Amino acid sequence: MKKFLAVLLAVLMVFAICSCEKKVDEQQSENEETENVVDAPEENAEEAGEEAGDDAGEEAGEDETPAENSTITMATNAYFKPYEFYEGDKIVGIDAEIAEEIAKKLGKELVIEDMEFSTIITAVQEGSVDFGMAGMTVTEERKESVDFSSSYANGVQSIIVKEDSPITSVDDLYADGASYKVGVQLGTTGDIYSTDDFGEDNVIQYSKGNEAVLALVGGSVDCVIIDDEPAKALVAENEGLKILDTSYADEDYAICVAKGNGDLLAAINAAIDELTLDGTIDAIVAKYIK
Ligand code: ARG
């Protein structure tokens, strides 16, 4: 009987090991399909390791998210040049590069997950990603759902129109009797503010900024309200468009983390401070914004 039990146990253990390995395999191939893993460059591996030691020591035990995994996952919406966009199948841009520097400081490998902009905050809240970075504006309303890091850049909501548009300044949008159709990216501050100002019926939401611009080119909206740098990139890519001199809103961009994830927020803020002081952030911005 004892012998039988021993054999049974051995068989069960073999099964358990096999099914575990399978899960890991499945998980790996899943990750390969959906995520953009940005590897730390070889020459920095040693440095990153050292820093990992320092930072992990400080954080260990208090906060599961940064200390326990070797990767850190950023949610973004990669149709927002020059902050995040695809170069081939890799996500590059100001945010992607700053995030990579932050990850290095935390001793983590950065994984970028591309999603609809309007789902980033929920993903952060639910913990399916560690942080959101997407040229995301700090707003009082968003602060009720997530915590923001210190700001690493400023943004401006700009207005794109056709070159021959009757809209010549932001005031025209508010003029008596004016009823212009405004194109925006769903869930962005351009969407939120213009819906407040001009009413739901006059605001048409698109999943991506460039889709709003195509609608402008095609004549189904009269203007597009979007952040200034993406606006410049979109105007450069499409003929017959211009950006109005008057802007619609001024804003600050920051990284968001789940509420209560104070250790991660502190680590990100410390990294942003260092990267600001040593000129890294300026250098990254200068690479993309001439
Ligand atoms: N700054 C705006 C906002 O926070 C737009 C950001 C859109 N970002 C993006 N990656 N598509 O609402």
Residues whose N, C-alpha, C, O or C-beta is under 5 A from the ligand:
A	BS01	LIG	N77 Y79 F80 F117 A134 G135 M136 T137 G187 T188 T189 D227
